[in-house]
Amino acid sequence: MQHVSHLAGRILLALIFVVAGLGKLANPEGTAGYMASVGVPEILLWPTIALEVLGGFAIVIGLQTRLVAYLLAGFSIATAVLFHANFADQMQQILFLKNLAIAGGLLLLASSGATALSVDKR
């Protein structure tokens, strides 16, 4: 049962990245504009999409789990600081804390690695 719950946890952690990355693909111009509004260079749009989509799928299947989990944790923290640090806005504060919570889950995953139901363990 532990392996199944670990797989379910990986899927749930990865879901937000895959959905967000695919959403950016649907409107890259809007995303680039939003990124530029906080000083993030537009050139980082495609690496961001790749990290979210490919990294999310890698977490789901358990491929290079530790490395990808560290990368996505760092991405989550950077996103919190860059996009959600307006603590006067309660919604932004909640999004900031959500990103930190996701980073915490990813750091736990990075420390444990993938379990039997993963490419890493095959």
Summary of the structure (lengths in Angstrom):
residues: 122
radius of gyration: 14.9
end to end distance: 18.3
largest distance: 48.0
contacts: 370
relative contact order: 0.16
helix: 80%
strand: 0%
